[in-house]
Amino acid sequence: ELRASVLVAGRGYKRRSGPAEGMPAPSLEDVVTAVHGIVKDAIVEREELIAEEEWDKIARGFGLATAIVNADGDERPANAPPLTLDQVVFQLARLFPNSSPEEREEAARRGLTLEAATDLIMTSSVSLTRMSAKPYVAPRGSARIKAEAPPPNGEGFFLTGRVNGGASAFGIYFDISAKDYPIRVTEIRAASSAGLNLGEGKPIALKMSVCPAGSGRGRETDASAWNLIGSDDALRLPIATWFNEAVSYAKLPLDTPIELEAGQTVGICIHSSDVNGIAIRMARNQAGIDSDMTDDDFGGKESDDDTGGSLMNSYYLGQITDDDPCIELRCGFTACSTDIAKVPVSQPVPAAFVGAISYIRTA
């Protein structure tokens, strides 16, 4: 994902920005190398989020090291001639371990290059084409048919919309609102991104906090506005990927149920120890990036982009992302650090919580 993003951004930069007078235009490899160094300095040296050995493993996996391992276990220089079809398929298997062999082969054949094939899988272009004959499954959220509210003292349970792309973050802020009935939230479940430990998953440290004064929007960096309601130093969550139709989430630590009166709203924030710790949704009904930077490279259309290259179907802060007869979830920012008190290491963006919520209608 990092390499594909850098390549796309590099191409867009070269098309839109001419070099300073008398200076040569930066090559794509110049951009890749510069971003590679910046990211490593931020997450390995400055923030110490991962060890150098783990960074090297990730770098090698995403083709950023000085050599690439081929299917026979041999190494080839990173600047060697373009990969063959079989080599692209092999690298896709390392990048997307949860994808199917058919998915990888079709992406390789259609994309030709590793970068283009990576983008096809990231945007689910292959998946949507190959699965088009399957029965339609209505998306979960405010647009779907609602179940009836549970009776007083009855239990409620609902799933949010599923992961529809490769987005992830250290965590997420979102709001929970009770509609016409008072409720007690007893469980919040979530999953990790497929990027965690190259798809193999691992234990992460996780904290969950509540903003009892109301919405968490505008209070994201105010540690005094949040109360810790659960933590775990070694929590292993299921991996959420847009390739798997079966949805699986695990309980997050919640020491005390969250009580909400009818019409009341509280903010929730989740922080983990890994940038791939929490799977999220970045778009309402599309999986990947479709912006003006990708149009020329991957066949998109400028007419379907928002101004400035933002996603046409992206969320906005405060938007209802999921609901049922008793509960409403609203969009917040991604958490871009391991703790509320720490300075974000990247720019927060609007995103939707992905998971499941159990509750009791208390009256």
Buried (B, 14 or more C-beta within 10 A) or exposed (E): BBBBBBBBBBBBBBEEEEEEEEEEEBEBEEBBBEBBEEBBEEBBEEBEBBEEEBBBBBBBBBBBBEEBBBEEEEBEEBEEEEBEEEBBBBBBEBBBBEBEEEBBBBBBBEBBEBBBBBBBBBBBBBBEEBEEEEEEEEBBBBEBEEEEBBEEEEEBBBBBBBBBBBBBBBBBBBBBBBBEBBBBBBBBBBBBBBBBBBBEBBBBBBBBBBBBEBBBBEBBBEEEBBEEBBBBEEBEBBBBBBBBEEBEBBBBBBEEBBBBEBEBBBBBBBBBBBBBBBBBBBBBEBBBBBBBBBBEBBEBEEEEBEEEBEBBBBBEBEBBBBBBBBBBBBBBBBBBBBBBEBEBBBEBBBBBBBBBBBBBBBE
